[in-house]
């Protein structure tokens, strides 16, 4: 996961934990495309 693991670790330590977060850190969305902190893109429908 690269950069995402640092953010996920922070979420696990300081997050409210009122729900189970997804193991991804999104930084940008463009239409149906989303991008994570490692630069990977995927589309969501």
Secondary structure, DSSP 4 states (H G I P E B T S, - for coil): -THHHHHHHHHHHHS--SS---S--EEEEETTEEEETTS-EEE--
